[in-house]
Amino acid sequence: MKAIFPTLLLAGAASAHTIFSEVAVNGVWQGKYTSATNGLRLPSYDGPVQDVTSNDVTCNGGVNPITYKSNYKIPVKAGDSISLRWTHTLTSTPQSDPEDPVADGHNGPIMVYMAKVGDAVTDTPRSGWFKIYEDGMSSDGTWAVQRLRANGGVVTVKIPECLAPGDYLFRGELIALHAAASYPGAQLYMECAQFTVTGSGSTVPSNTVSFPGAYSGSDPGIKLSIYYPKVTNYIIPGPRPFTCGNNGGGSNPTTTTTQPPRTTTTTRPPVTTTTTTQPPRTTTTTTQPPRTTTTTTRPPTTGGAPLYGQW
Ligand SMILES: [Cu+2]
């Protein structure tokens, strides 16, 4: 929070938080906070959780008490497409509030986790969480949160097709890193949706983490300055996403074992693309000077008017 950009932080950080406040299944929105069948556990206050060791990181609550608790489980099928809508407050819209879905400058990653439970309405599991989606910083330096803002607060993910039927909690998480240079500083925003998954899959991912437990205050993705030096290779916290057919089965890797594959996977497409098609490579080279220019322009930007609206 220390005033590298005092004006902007005062304008943006005091109350400009966010809530994962609505779910859609295959494009059909399930209802806002006033709906008893929205399947969500919602706080009325949009504040963050900053202590990553707190029980609040599971499904919020505690510092942001859950005031709207649905007793409904949203029926979904393995393979369905699920949209998450973040809003600045429970009542805001992008039309009514410039800080909806979240204030400009609350940059950071967006992740989705699931955990199989006995009863999605009553259980709040600490363990058994597997990640199904993550978006951090892309190679052009833009953040998941910027993409979220550009998309009206909506992120869409897919329920893994191989998942075994049953009740699951579905945990959407956005981390704002504008004040993450010291710990606690990163702002974690998470809510849980209650699902009953149907389908013919049989996989219960075994490569799971706990909340709390998945993150530590010293994680490079939790404690970092995103301003200086400018982040170029953001490391998203937690495990890499579960994918069907890869590590789907029984006795499988821990978080540590899974991480190398991720690097390999991430690296492969670029290599293949570059090797196979040389024109694209030229395109890439052409694109790089502009990027450098952008970087050079940023410091002045932060001092004065937000040229790109990113701070
Ligand atoms: Cu905030």
Boltz pocket constraint, residues with backbone or C-beta under 6 A from the ligand:
constraints:
  - pocket:
      binder: B
      contacts: [[A, 12], [A, 13], [A, 14], [A, 15], [A, 16], [A, 17], [A, 18], [A, 48], [A, 106], [A, 176], [A, 187]]
      max_distance: 6.0
